[in-house]
Amino acid sequence: MDFETLDLTVTEDGIATVRLANDPVNAIDETMRRELGDALDVLREDRVRVGVFAGTEKVFSVGADVELFEEAREWTTAEFRSNSRVLGRVFEGLETIEKPMVAAIEGTCVGGGLELALACDVRIVSPTAKLGFPEHNIGLLPGLGGCSRFVHLVGPGRAKDMIFTGELIDGERAGDIGLAERVEDDPEASAMEYAETLLSQPPQALGLAKRAVNTARDTDLQTAGLVESLAQSTLIETRDHEEGIEAFREKRDAEFTGE
């Protein structure tokens, strides 16, 4: 599949890399919105085990192009919401797909770019990366996860503080407040190493663990516990579970197949 604003590759062992390639600042314009949807379809393919999102050394993404908002002034509310749902569905898809999604962040990662990273499961950032939500500069708020997902990572007070002020923080600070899970000098190399370690894990267990954790975040304890229990009852019947037990008894590395 050919893209104008993305470079997408899939290794033989199932690591898909989606590189934002919309020079010069990886703006999420209408073309990229559509192509991110197409990329999501690729990530859903059985051959993909782990997804990695990356940008360049200077910029992950600045989010929506200001020109898009200028054009949006001519849209009706219904048209604006319809266009927003295109990207919203991508973020929801990344969050719910039963595969690990990793964001490797260098340089500037703000607005919709940071919302893309928030939709991933793990964020690996450079110490010097710059992250934040400057939407208030044009009289808006981060409206595709910048409020709703962000608060779960950093808490309501810190989320409101950063959104109110538009403050940009570096990668070290992002790690300190829980916005980034890992801080590394070379985020992309670290993300690929991380993805490779996940290839040795049982795919169904990873996918259902992701779903169980997301459910625990988004709902009450009783519902979350039910999902967790149902996921476990599914996994205990898998061939990978049998393989894990056999490998443990035989003192060897397990070879998981996803069955």
C-alpha positions as CSV (number, residue, x, y, z in Angstrom):
1,M,0.0,0.0,0.0
2,D,1.4,3.4,-1.0
3,F,1.1,6.4,1.3
4,E,1.9,10.1,0.8
5,T,2.3,11.1,4.5
6,L,3.4,7.8,6.1
7,D,6.1,5.1,5.6
8,L,4.8,1.7,6.7
9,T,6.9,-1.4,6.9
10,V,6.2,-4.9,8.4
11,T,9.1,-7.2,9.2
12,E,8.9,-10.9,8.6
13,D,8.4,-11.6,12.3
14,G,5.5,-9.2,12.6
15,I,6.8,-5.7,13.8
16,A,4.9,-3.0,11.9
17,T,6.6,0.4,11.9
18,V,4.4,3.4,11.0
19,R,6.7,6.4,10.4
20,L,5.0,9.8,10.1
21,A,6.5,11.4,7.0
22,N,4.6,14.5,6.2
23,D,7.4,17.1,5.8
24,P,8.3,19.4,7.4
25,V,6.5,18.9,10.8
26,N,4.4,15.8,10.3
27,A,1.2,17.8,10.5
28,I,-1.9,15.6,10.7
29,D,-3.7,17.0,7.8
30,E,-6.7,15.4,6.0
31,T,-4.5,13.2,3.9
32,M,-2.7,11.8,7.0
33,R,-6.0,11.3,8.8
34,R,-7.2,9.1,5.9
35,E,-3.9,7.3,5.6
36,L,-3.7,6.6,9.4
37,G,-7.0,4.9,9.0
38,D,-5.5,2.7,6.2
39,A,-2.5,2.0,8.3
40,L,-4.8,0.8,11.1
41,D,-6.2,-1.7,8.7
42,V,-2.7,-3.0,8.1
43,L,-2.0,-3.2,11.9
44,R,-5.2,-5.3,12.3
45,E,-3.8,-8.0,9.9
46,D,-2.8,-11.3,11.4
47,R,0.8,-11.0,10.3
48,V,1.3,-8.0,12.6
49,R,2.2,-8.7,16.2
50,V,3.4,-5.3,17.4
51,G,3.0,-1.8,16.1
52,V,5.6,1.0,16.5
53,F,4.9,4.7,15.7
54,A,7.8,7.0,15.0
55,G,8.5,10.4,13.5
56,T,11.9,12.1,12.8
57,E,14.7,13.2,15.2
58,K,13.3,16.7,15.2
59,V,9.5,16.1,15.3
60,F,7.1,13.3,16.0
61,S,4.1,15.4,15.1
62,V,2.8,18.9,15.7
63,G,-0.8,17.7,15.3
64,A,-3.4,19.3,13.1
65,D,-2.2,21.9,10.6
66,V,-3.5,25.4,11.4
67,E,-4.6,25.6,7.8
68,L,-7.1,22.8,8.6
69,F,-8.7,24.8,11.3
70,E,-8.9,27.8,9.0
71,E,-10.7,25.6,6.5
72,A,-12.9,24.2,9.3
73,R,-14.2,27.7,10.0
74,E,-16.4,27.2,6.9
75,W,-17.7,23.8,8.1
76,T,-20.9,23.3,9.9
77,T,-20.7,21.7,13.3
78,A,-21.9,18.4,11.8
79,E,-19.1,18.6,9.1
80,F,-16.5,19.3,11.8
81,R,-17.6,16.4,14.0
82,S,-17.7,14.1,10.9
83,N,-14.1,15.0,10.0
84,S,-13.0,14.7,13.7
85,R,-14.4,11.2,13.8
86,V,-12.0,10.1,11.1
87,L,-9.1,10.6,13.4
88,G,-11.0,9.7,16.5
89,R,-11.7,6.2,15.0
90,V,-8.0,5.7,14.4
91,F,-7.2,6.5,18.0
92,E,-9.9,4.3,19.3
93,G,-8.7,1.5,17.1
94,L,-5.2,1.8,18.3
95,E,-6.4,1.7,21.9
96,T,-8.7,-1.3,21.5
97,I,-6.7,-3.4,19.0
98,E,-5.5,-6.5,20.9
99,K,-1.9,-6.0,20.1
100,P,0.8,-3.8,21.8
101,M,1.2,-0.3,20.2
102,V,4.4,1.6,21.0
103,A,5.1,5.3,20.3
104,A,8.8,6.3,19.9
105,I,9.0,10.0,20.4
106,E,11.8,12.4,19.5
107,G,11.6,16.2,19.1
108,T,8.3,18.0,19.1
109,C,5.2,16.0,20.0
110,V,2.2,18.3,20.7
111,G,-1.5,18.6,20.1
112,G,-2.8,15.8,17.9
113,G,0.6,14.3,17.7
114,L,0.6,13.8,21.5
115,E,-3.0,12.5,21.3
116,L,-1.8,9.9,18.8
117,A,0.9,8.8,21.3
118,L,-1.7,8.7,24.1
119,A,-3.7,6.2,22.0
120,C,-0.7,3.9,22.1
121,D,0.0,1.5,25.0
122,V,3.6,2.5,25.8
123,R,5.4,5.8,25.1
124,I,9.2,5.8,24.8
125,V,10.6,9.3,24.7
126,S,13.9,11.1,24.2
127,P,15.0,13.2,27.3
128,T,15.0,16.3,25.1
129,A,11.6,15.7,23.4
130,K,9.0,18.4,23.9
131,L,5.4,17.4,24.7
132,G,2.3,19.3,25.5
133,F,-1.0,20.8,24.4
134,P,-0.9,24.3,22.9
135,E,-4.4,24.3,21.6
136,H,-5.4,27.2,23.8
137,N,-3.3,29.4,21.5
138,I,-6.1,29.2,18.9
139,G,-8.9,29.1,21.4
140,L,-9.5,25.3,21.4
141,L,-8.8,22.4,23.7
142,P,-7.2,19.0,22.9
143,G,-10.4,17.2,21.8
144,L,-9.3,13.7,20.6
145,G,-8.0,12.2,23.8
146,G,-5.9,15.1,25.1
147,C,-8.3,15.6,28.0
148,S,-9.9,12.2,28.3
149,R,-6.8,9.9,28.0
150,F,-4.3,12.4,29.4
151,V,-6.0,12.6,32.8
152,H,-5.7,8.8,33.3
153,L,-1.9,9.1,33.0
154,V,-1.1,12.2,34.9
155,G,-4.1,12.9,37.1
156,P,-6.7,15.7,36.8
157,G,-4.7,18.5,38.5
158,R,-1.6,18.1,36.3
159,A,-3.7,17.5,33.2
160,K,-5.6,20.8,33.7
161,D,-2.4,22.7,34.6
162,M,-0.7,21.7,31.3
163,I,-3.9,22.2,29.2
164,F,-4.6,25.6,30.9
165,T,-1.1,26.9,30.3
166,G,0.0,25.1,27.2
167,E,3.3,24.4,28.9
168,L,5.6,22.1,27.0
169,I,7.6,19.7,29.0
170,D,10.7,17.7,28.1
171,G,11.0,13.9,28.0
172,E,12.6,13.7,31.4
173,R,9.7,15.5,33.0
174,A,7.2,13.4,31.0
175,G,8.7,10.3,32.5
176,D,8.5,11.8,36.0
177,I,4.8,12.5,35.8
178,G,3.8,9.3,34.1
179,L,3.2,10.6,30.6
180,A,6.0,8.4,29.3
181,E,6.8,4.9,30.4
182,R,10.4,5.0,29.3
183,V,13.0,7.7,28.7
184,E,15.8,6.7,26.3
185,D,18.4,8.5,24.3
186,D,17.4,6.6,21.1
187,P,13.6,6.1,21.4
188,E,13.2,4.3,18.1
189,A,15.9,1.8,18.7
190,S,14.6,1.2,22.2
191,A,11.1,0.8,20.8
192,M,12.2,-1.8,18.3
193,E,14.1,-3.7,21.0
194,Y,11.0,-3.6,23.2
195,A,8.8,-4.8,20.3
196,E,11.2,-7.7,19.7
197,T,11.0,-8.8,23.3
198,L,7.2,-8.9,22.9
199,L,7.4,-11.2,20.0
200,S,8.5,-14.0,22.4
201,Q,5.3,-13.5,24.5
202,P,2.0,-15.2,23.9
203,P,0.0,-12.9,21.6
204,Q,-3.5,-13.7,23.0
205,A,-2.3,-13.1,26.6
206,L,-0.8,-9.7,25.6
207,G,-4.0,-8.7,23.7
208,L,-6.4,-9.7,26.5
209,A,-4.1,-8.2,29.2
210,K,-4.4,-4.9,27.2
211,R,-8.2,-5.2,27.1
212,A,-8.4,-6.0,30.8
213,V,-6.2,-3.1,31.9
214,N,-8.1,-0.7,29.7
215,T,-11.4,-1.9,31.1
216,A,-10.0,-1.5,34.7
217,R,-9.1,2.1,33.8
218,D,-12.5,2.9,32.2
219,T,-15.0,1.2,34.4
220,D,-15.9,0.0,37.9
221,L,-14.0,-2.6,39.8
222,Q,-16.7,-5.3,39.5
223,T,-16.9,-5.0,35.8
224,A,-13.1,-4.9,35.4
225,G,-12.8,-8.0,37.5
226,L,-15.3,-9.8,35.4
227,V,-13.5,-9.0,32.2
228,E,-10.2,-10.1,33.8
229,S,-11.7,-13.4,34.9
230,L,-13.2,-14.1,31.5
231,A,-10.0,-13.3,29.8
232,Q,-8.1,-15.7,32.1
233,S,-10.7,-18.4,31.5
234,T,-10.2,-18.0,27.7
235,L,-6.4,-18.1,28.0
236,I,-6.3,-21.2,30.1
237,E,-7.7,-23.2,27.2
238,T,-5.1,-22.0,24.7
239,R,-2.3,-24.1,23.3
240,D,0.1,-21.3,24.3
241,H,-0.8,-21.9,28.0
242,E,-0.1,-25.6,27.6
243,E,3.2,-24.7,25.9
244,G,4.1,-22.3,28.7
245,I,3.5,-25.1,31.3
246,E,5.5,-27.7,29.3
247,A,8.4,-25.3,28.8
248,F,8.5,-24.5,32.5
249,R,8.6,-28.2,33.4
250,E,11.2,-28.9,30.8
251,K,13.4,-25.9,31.8
252,R,13.4,-24.4,28.3
253,D,12.2,-21.2,26.6
254,A,8.6,-21.4,25.5
255,E,7.7,-21.1,21.8
256,F,4.4,-19.4,21.6
257,T,2.3,-19.5,18.4
258,G,-0.8,-17.5,19.3
259,E,-2.9,-20.6,19.3
